[in-house]
Amino acid sequence: MSEVRVHNFAISLDGYGTGDGQSLEAPFGHAGERLHEWLVGTRFFHAADGLPGGTRGVDNAYAEQHEPGIGAEIMGAGKFGPPGWQDDPDWKGWWGPNPPFHSPVFVLTHRPRASVEMEGGTTYHFVDATPAEVLEQAKAAANGADVRVGGGATVVRDFLAEGLIDYLHVAQVPIVLGRGVRLWDGLEALDDRYAVEVVASPSGVTHLTFTLKKG
């Protein structure tokens, strides 16, 4: 049965999934790339960019779980582009002509537009819908495979609040951002609904996994 998964979602020690002041020049605001340095250094990330090398070990083991079994992705408007991208009819995401998704991608936005087909099997669909509604569309498009919720923090939080995520992997990075968009706000007692496991990495990253309790 199709599951809904989140992988490699990085947050700071104080719970921020992105920094303040997102722009075209700063996709993660004042956080820069600090939330994702652990991921960029892995063998998984190097291979995805066609590069040799990269670290193995704990960080890489978690990073590699990002791809297998995914048939569609859901993301928020803030992950797809900087503030105001809806006013640019030529904007097609941060990732160039061949995005790394290779599947249907559902972008949540209050200003839908026509779908855009990219190279490599990615098609962007722009929808104004609730989490449950867009998930229904994504599951149909995934054709029995799993659906990945890619972020940002607000989207992941909304799906968690409605109990729609089966598996969540959070990488807690040892930095303090102080401002931005937090993941955990309003999710009191989340651990009552999920089995939580914690694994520390030599890199300083703490990997947290939340698996929905069945029954």
ZAMI-917796 format. One record per residue (C-alpha): residue number from 0; residue in three letters; x, z, y. Coordinates in pm, 1 decimal. Layout:
N
@k->NUM&r->ALA&c1->X&c3->Z&c2->Y
...
***
This chain:
215
@k->0&r->MET&c1->0.0&c3->0.0&c2->0.0
@k->1&r->SER&c1->125.3&c3->-91.2&c2->345.8
@k->2&r->GLU&c1->286.1&c3->195.2&c2->539.3
@k->3&r->VAL&c1->363.3&c3->246.1&c2->907.1
@k->4&r->ARG&c1->725.4&c3->334.4&c2->977.1
@k->5&r->VAL&c1->956.5&c3->420.7&c2->1266.3
@k->6&r->HIS&c1->1331.4&c3->379.8&c2->1221.0
@k->7&r->ASN&c1->1639.9&c3->455.6&c2->1429.0
@k->8&r->PHE&c1->1443.0&c3->595.2&c2->1720.9
@k->9&r->ALA&c1->1701.0&c3->777.2&c2->1931.7
@k->10&r->ILE&c1->1627.5&c3->1074.3&c2->2156.2
@k->11&r->SER&c1->1839.1&c3->1313.8&c2->2360.0
@k->12&r->LEU&c1->1871.9&c3->1685.9&c2->2289.3
@k->13&r->ASP&c1->1595.1&c3->1745.3&c2->2541.8
@k->14&r->GLY&c1->1367.2&c3->1491.9&c2->2373.4
@k->15&r->TYR&c1->1389.8&c3->1185.3&c2->2596.6
@k->16&r->GLY&c1->1361.7&c3->845.3&c2->2424.7
@k->17&r->THR&c1->1469.1&c3->657.5&c2->2736.3
@k->18&r->GLY&c1->1609.8&c3->743.3&c2->3074.2
@k->19&r->ASP&c1->1457.4&c3->721.0&c2->3419.0
@k->20&r->GLY&c1->1469.7&c3->407.7&c2->3630.7
@k->21&r->GLN&c1->1433.5&c3->123.1&c2->3381.4
@k->22&r->SER&c1->1518.6&c3->-217.3&c2->3527.4
@k->23&r->LEU&c1->1643.7&c3->-559.5&c2->3425.8
@k->24&r->GLU&c1->1999.9&c3->-434.8&c2->3472.3
@k->25&r->ALA&c1->1933.0&c3->-100.1&c2->3300.3
@k->26&r->PRO&c1->1694.9&c3->-139.7&c2->3002.9
@k->27&r->PHE&c1->1721.1&c3->234.2&c2->2922.9
@k->28&r->GLY&c1->1740.5&c3->354.9&c2->3281.4
@k->29&r->HIS&c1->2001.5&c3->615.1&c2->3369.4
@k->30&r->ALA&c1->2062.1&c3->681.5&c2->2995.8
@k->31&r->GLY&c1->2255.1&c3->356.0&c2->2972.4
@k->32&r->GLU&c1->2364.7&c3->288.9&c2->2613.9
@k->33&r->ARG&c1->2440.7&c3->652.9&c2->2530.5
@k->34&r->LEU&c1->2134.7&c3->694.6&c2->2309.8
@k->35&r->HIS&c1->2240.7&c3->407.8&c2->2086.0
@k->36&r->GLU&c1->2619.1&c3->429.1&c2->2062.8
@k->37&r->TRP&c1->2586.4&c3->580.5&c2->1714.0
@k->38&r->LEU&c1->2383.8&c3->278.3&c2->1597.9
@k->39&r->VAL&c1->2598.9&c3->11.9&c2->1763.8
@k->40&r->GLY&c1->2903.6&c3->145.8&c2->1579.4
@k->41&r->THR&c1->2753.6&c3->113.4&c2->1229.9
@k->42&r->ARG&c1->2831.2&c3->-148.7&c2->970.6
@k->43&r->PHE&c1->2460.3&c3->-239.5&c2->971.8
@k->44&r->PHE&c1->2463.0&c3->-323.0&c2->1343.5
@k->45&r->HIS&c1->2791.4&c3->-512.3&c2->1320.7
@k->46&r->ALA&c1->2657.7&c3->-723.6&c2->1034.6
@k->47&r->ALA&c1->2338.9&c3->-801.2&c2->1229.0
@k->48&r->ASP&c1->2557.2&c3->-937.3&c2->1509.9
@k->49&r->GLY&c1->2773.8&c3->-1131.6&c2->1264.1
@k->50&r->LEU&c1->3072.2&c3->-904.3&c2->1322.5
@k->51&r->PRO&c1->3306.5&c3->-744.1&c2->1070.0
@k->52&r->GLY&c1->3369.9&c3->-372.6&c2->1040.5
@k->53&r->GLY&c1->3156.2&c3->-84.4&c2->1155.2
@k->54&r->THR&c1->3120.3&c3->268.5&c2->1026.8
@k->55&r->ARG&c1->2973.2&c3->360.1&c2->691.4
@k->56&r->GLY&c1->2848.2&c3->707.2&c2->600.9
@k->57&r->VAL&c1->2538.2&c3->891.9&c2->714.1
@k->58&r->ASP&c1->2459.6&c3->697.7&c2->1032.6
@k->59&r->ASN&c1->2488.3&c3->363.8&c2->857.0
@k->60&r->ALA&c1->2275.1&c3->478.4&c2->563.6
@k->61&r->TYR&c1->1988.5&c3->558.9&c2->799.5
@k->62&r->ALA&c1->2041.0&c3->247.2&c2->1009.5
@k->63&r->GLU&c1->2012.0&c3->21.8&c2->704.9
@k->64&r->GLN&c1->1657.6&c3->142.1&c2->633.3
@k->65&r->HIS&c1->1536.8&c3->-38.1&c2->946.9
@k->66&r->GLU&c1->1481.3&c3->-380.5&c2->788.8
@k->67&r->PRO&c1->1367.8&c3->-378.2&c2->422.9
@k->68&r->GLY&c1->997.2&c3->-421.0&c2->358.4
@k->69&r->ILE&c1->885.8&c3->-481.1&c2->718.7
@k->70&r->GLY&c1->624.8&c3->-750.3&c2->775.1
@k->71&r->ALA&c1->526.5&c3->-691.3&c2->1139.6
@k->72&r->GLU&c1->629.3&c3->-485.5&c2->1442.7
@k->73&r->ILE&c1->437.8&c3->-312.0&c2->1720.9
@k->74&r->MET&c1->602.3&c3->-231.9&c2->2053.6
@k->75&r->GLY&c1->505.3&c3->-125.4&c2->2401.8
@k->76&r->ALA&c1->535.4&c3->-324.5&c2->2721.9
@k->77&r->GLY&c1->834.7&c3->-114.9&c2->2829.0
@k->78&r->LYS&c1->1032.2&c3->-213.3&c2->2521.4
@k->79&r->PHE&c1->952.1&c3->-582.1&c2->2564.1
@k->80&r->GLY&c1->1074.3&c3->-605.8&c2->2920.5
@k->81&r->PRO&c1->1152.9&c3->-436.0&c2->3253.1
@k->82&r->PRO&c1->879.8&c3->-331.3&c2->3496.7
@k->83&r->GLY&c1->704.6&c3->-641.9&c2->3629.7
@k->84&r->TRP&c1->784.8&c3->-876.8&c2->3339.2
@k->85&r->GLN&c1->414.1&c3->-964.6&c2->3320.5
@k->86&r->ASP&c1->454.5&c3->-1149.5&c2->3651.7
@k->87&r->ASP&c1->720.1&c3->-1379.1&c2->3500.5
@k->88&r->PRO&c1->558.7&c3->-1641.3&c2->3274.3
@k->89&r->ASP&c1->902.5&c3->-1734.7&c2->3138.2
@k->90&r->TRP&c1->999.0&c3->-1384.2&c2->3022.2
@k->91&r->LYS&c1->1032.5&c3->-1377.7&c2->2642.4
@k->92&r->GLY&c1->1194.7&c3->-1040.2&c2->2579.5
@k->93&r->TRP&c1->1548.0&c3->-903.3&c2->2594.8
@k->94&r->TRP&c1->1667.9&c3->-1065.8&c2->2273.2
@k->95&r->GLY&c1->1712.9&c3->-1436.6&c2->2348.9
@k->96&r->PRO&c1->1567.0&c3->-1738.6&c2->2166.0
@k->97&r->ASN&c1->1619.1&c3->-1591.4&c2->1815.1
@k->98&r->PRO&c1->1502.2&c3->-1227.4&c2->1829.3
@k->99&r->PRO&c1->1601.4&c3->-988.4&c2->1549.9
@k->100&r->PHE&c1->1247.0&c3->-918.9&c2->1427.6
@k->101&r->HIS&c1->1181.3&c3->-1232.8&c2->1215.4
@k->102&r->SER&c1->814.7&c3->-1137.6&c2->1184.3
@k->103&r->PRO&c1->499.7&c3->-1116.6&c2->1396.7
@k->104&r->VAL&c1->547.9&c3->-874.3&c2->1689.3
@k->105&r->PHE&c1->250.8&c3->-719.1&c2->1868.0
@k->106&r->VAL&c1->326.8&c3->-622.6&c2->2227.6
@k->107&r->LEU&c1->86.4&c3->-371.6&c2->2381.2
@k->108&r->THR&c1->9.1&c3->-464.3&c2->2740.4
@k->109&r->HIS&c1->-285.6&c3->-438.7&c2->2977.8
@k->110&r->ARG&c1->-217.6&c3->-798.2&c2->3078.7
@k->111&r->PRO&c1->-231.6&c3->-1011.8&c2->2762.1
@k->112&r->ARG&c1->-104.2&c3->-1368.0&c2->2758.0
@k->113&r->ALA&c1->-84.3&c3->-1649.6&c2->2505.3
@k->114&r->SER&c1->127.8&c3->-1588.8&c2->2194.5
@k->115&r->VAL&c1->486.4&c3->-1713.7&c2->2202.5
@k->116&r->GLU&c1->661.8&c3->-1851.1&c2->1893.9
@k->117&r->MET&c1->1037.5&c3->-1794.3&c2->1886.8
@k->118&r->GLU&c1->1315.8&c3->-1905.7&c2->1654.3
@k->119&r->GLY&c1->1375.8&c3->-1728.1&c2->1325.1
@k->120&r->GLY&c1->1016.0&c3->-1642.4&c2->1240.0
@k->121&r->THR&c1->933.7&c3->-1414.6&c2->1534.8
@k->122&r->THR&c1->602.6&c3->-1469.3&c2->1712.5
@k->123&r->TYR&c1->503.8&c3->-1244.2&c2->2002.0
@k->124&r->HIS&c1->135.7&c3->-1155.2&c2->2032.5
@k->125&r->PHE&c1->29.4&c3->-979.2&c2->2352.7
@k->126&r->VAL&c1->-266.7&c3->-748.0&c2->2306.2
@k->127&r->ASP&c1->-462.4&c3->-490.9&c2->2503.7
@k->128&r->ALA&c1->-579.2&c3->-256.9&c2->2228.3
@k->129&r->THR&c1->-582.1&c3->100.4&c2->2102.9
@k->130&r->PRO&c1->-320.1&c3->208.0&c2->1846.2
@k->131&r->ALA&c1->-575.3&c3->181.0&c2->1564.3
@k->132&r->GLU&c1->-689.8&c3->-163.8&c2->1676.8
@k->133&r->VAL&c1->-343.7&c3->-314.6&c2->1708.7
@k->134&r->LEU&c1->-239.7&c3->-156.5&c2->1379.5
@k->135&r->GLU&c1->-527.0&c3->-333.4&c2->1206.3
@k->136&r->GLN&c1->-402.9&c3->-665.1&c2->1345.8
@k->137&r->ALA&c1->-41.5&c3->-591.5&c2->1252.5
@k->138&r->LYS&c1->-130.1&c3->-492.1&c2->895.3
@k->139&r->ALA&c1->-323.0&c3->-815.9&c2->850.2
@k->140&r->ALA&c1->-25.3&c3->-1015.1&c2->979.4
@k->141&r->ALA&c1->218.9&c3->-819.0&c2->760.1
@k->142&r->ASN&c1->38.9&c3->-946.6&c2->449.3
@k->143&r->GLY&c1->90.7&c3->-633.2&c2->241.9
@k->144&r->ALA&c1->434.4&c3->-540.9&c2->380.0
@k->145&r->ASP&c1->498.1&c3->-239.2&c2->602.1
@k->146&r->VAL&c1->449.6&c3->-225.0&c2->978.7
@k->147&r->ARG&c1->725.5&c3->-90.5&c2->1201.8
@k->148&r->VAL&c1->642.0&c3->84.8&c2->1529.3
@k->149&r->GLY&c1->943.7&c3->5.8&c2->1743.0
@k->150&r->GLY&c1->880.9&c3->209.7&c2->2056.3
@k->151&r->GLY&c1->911.7&c3->307.8&c2->2326.8
@k->152&r->ALA&c1->855.7&c3->679.9&c2->2329.2
@k->153&r->THR&c1->502.3&c3->660.4&c2->2465.9
@k->154&r->VAL&c1->389.4&c3->420.4&c2->2192.5
@k->155&r->VAL&c1->547.5&c3->625.6&c2->1913.0
@k->156&r->ARG&c1->390.5&c3->941.6&c2->2057.8
@k->157&r->ASP&c1->45.2&c3->780.1&c2->2076.3
@k->158&r->PHE&c1->63.0&c3->664.3&c2->1713.5
@k->159&r->LEU&c1->178.6&c3->1008.4&c2->1600.6
@k->160&r->ALA&c1->-101.8&c3->1177.5&c2->1792.7
@k->161&r->GLU&c1->-357.0&c3->967.0&c2->1604.8
@k->162&r->GLY&c1->-194.5&c3->1029.4&c2->1266.4
@k->163&r->LEU&c1->-110.2&c3->662.3&c2->1212.8
@k->164&r->ILE&c1->258.4&c3->691.6&c2->1120.0
@k->165&r->ASP&c1->358.1&c3->750.7&c2->757.7
@k->166&r->TYR&c1->733.6&c3->783.4&c2->807.9
@k->167&r->LEU&c1->932.3&c3->864.4&c2->1121.7
@k->168&r->HIS&c1->1311.3&c3->862.9&c2->1155.6
@k->169&r->VAL&c1->1448.4&c3->1014.8&c2->1476.1
@k->170&r->ALA&c1->1818.2&c3->1021.1&c2->1562.3
@k->171&r->GLN&c1->1885.4&c3->1313.2&c2->1796.8
@k->172&r->VAL&c1->2192.9&c3->1231.5&c2->2002.6
@k->173&r->PRO&c1->2400.3&c3->1517.7&c2->2153.2
@k->174&r->ILE&c1->2339.3&c3->1433.0&c2->2517.7
@k->175&r->VAL&c1->2106.7&c3->1583.8&c2->2781.0
@k->176&r->LEU&c1->1920.2&c3->1334.5&c2->3000.6
@k->177&r->GLY&c1->1702.0&c3->1568.2&c2->3206.7
@k->178&r->ARG&c1->1449.9&c3->1297.7&c2->3296.5
@k->179&r->GLY&c1->1287.7&c3->988.3&c2->3152.9
@k->180&r->VAL&c1->1013.6&c3->952.6&c2->2889.4
@k->181&r->ARG&c1->986.9&c3->1231.7&c2->2631.7
@k->182&r->LEU&c1->879.1&c3->1182.0&c2->2272.1
@k->183&r->TRP&c1->738.6&c3->1520.2&c2->2171.0
@k->184&r->ASP&c1->501.2&c3->1607.5&c2->2455.0
@k->185&r->GLY&c1->152.7&c3->1694.8&c2->2328.9
@k->186&r->LEU&c1->252.5&c3->1687.7&c2->1961.3
@k->187&r->GLU&c1->228.7&c3->2059.4&c2->1889.8
@k->188&r->ALA&c1->233.2&c3->2155.6&c2->1519.5
@k->189&r->LEU&c1->340.5&c3->1806.5&c2->1413.2
@k->190&r->ASP&c1->531.6&c3->1976.0&c2->1133.0
@k->191&r->ASP&c1->200.1&c3->2092.0&c2->981.6
@k->192&r->ARG&c1->116.7&c3->1730.0&c2->900.5
@k->193&r->TYR&c1->465.5&c3->1609.3&c2->810.0
@k->194&r->ALA&c1->739.1&c3->1716.5&c2->571.8
@k->195&r->VAL&c1->1053.7&c3->1739.2&c2->785.3
@k->196&r->GLU&c1->1410.8&c3->1686.4&c2->666.6
@k->197&r->VAL&c1->1724.9&c3->1732.0&c2->877.0
@k->198&r->VAL&c1->2064.0&c3->1573.3&c2->807.2
@k->199&r->ALA&c1->2367.3&c3->1618.4&c2->1033.6
@k->200&r->SER&c1->2621.4&c3->1339.7&c2->1077.0
@k->201&r->PRO&c1->2992.4&c3->1376.8&c2->1157.9
@k->202&r->SER&c1->2921.8&c3->1162.9&c2->1466.7
@k->203&r->GLY&c1->2724.4&c3->1453.7&c2->1614.0
@k->204&r->VAL&c1->2389.1&c3->1282.7&c2->1562.2
@k->205&r->THR&c1->2118.3&c3->1479.9&c2->1381.9
@k->206&r->HIS&c1->1884.3&c3->1264.9&c2->1172.6
@k->207&r->LEU&c1->1528.6&c3->1396.5&c2->1150.9
@k->208&r->THR&c1->1276.9&c3->1241.3&c2->911.7
@k->209&r->PHE&c1->905.6&c3->1312.4&c2->911.8
@k->210&r->THR&c1->708.4&c3->1205.9&c2->603.5
@k->211&r->LEU&c1->330.1&c3->1231.3&c2->621.8
@k->212&r->LYS&c1->189.5&c3->1484.2&c2->378.4
@k->213&r->LYS&c1->-60.7&c3->1316.7&c2->146.7
@k->214&r->GLY&c1->-382.7&c3->1482.7&c2->40.8
***
